[in-house]
Amino acid sequence: MLLQEKRTGKLVEVMDVQSLINPVRSEITIRAQAGEEEQEPESQQKNNFVFPSGEDLPRCWLDIATRPDH
């Protein structure tokens, strides 16, 4: 899944979608999409990202208190 970094607008690939949708996890492992060479994975705060359309990530992915089952 691709996300966009809020600050730079650069696209990144999310390496583990389960950690993205898990509100307990504040970080995700991403791989920057820069040039033809594959970049090394790195951890980043998931609240630094939005969908490529510019839409914010769902709050239930970021805050455990907003989960419907909580």
C-alpha positions in Angstrom: 0.0 0.0 0.0 1.3 3.5 -0.8 1.0 6.5 1.4 2.2 10.1 1.0 4.4 11.9 3.5 2.6 15.0 4.7 5.7 17.2 4.9 7.3 16.4 1.6 4.5 14.9 -0.5 6.8 11.9 -1.4 5.2 8.5 -1.8 6.2 5.6 0.5 5.3 1.9 0.5 3.9 0.5 3.7 5.8 -2.8 4.4 3.2 -4.1 7.0 -0.4 -3.1 6.5 -1.4 -4.8 9.8 0.8 -2.4 11.7 -0.8 0.5 9.8 -4.4 -0.4 10.8 -3.4 -1.3 14.4 -4.2 1.7 16.6 -1.9 0.5 19.3 1.1 0.8 17.0 2.3 4.4 16.5 5.0 3.6 14.0 5.0 1.8 10.7 7.8 0.4 8.5 8.0 2.1 5.2 10.2 2.1 2.1 10.7 5.4 0.3 9.8 5.4 -3.4 12.8 7.3 -4.8 14.4 6.5 -8.1 14.8 3.1 -9.6 16.9 1.7 -6.7 15.0 0.1 -3.8 15.4 2.0 -0.6 16.0 0.5 2.8 13.0 0.0 5.1 12.7 2.5 8.0 10.3 3.1 10.9 8.3 6.3 10.9 5.4 7.7 12.9 2.2 6.8 11.1 0.6 10.2 11.8 3.2 11.7 9.4 1.3 10.2 6.4 -1.9 10.6 4.4 -3.4 8.7 1.5 -2.0 9.7 -1.9 -5.3 11.6 -2.5 -4.4 13.8 0.5 -7.1 12.3 2.7 -6.1 11.7 6.3 -5.8 8.2 7.7 -8.8 7.0 9.6 -8.8 7.9 13.3 -9.5 4.3 14.2 -6.0 3.4 12.8 -4.4 6.1 15.0 -6.3 6.1 18.2 -7.5 3.0 20.1 -10.3 5.0 21.8 -12.0 5.5 18.5 -12.2 1.8 17.6 -15.8 0.6 17.3 -15.1 -2.5 19.4 -13.7 -0.5 22.3 
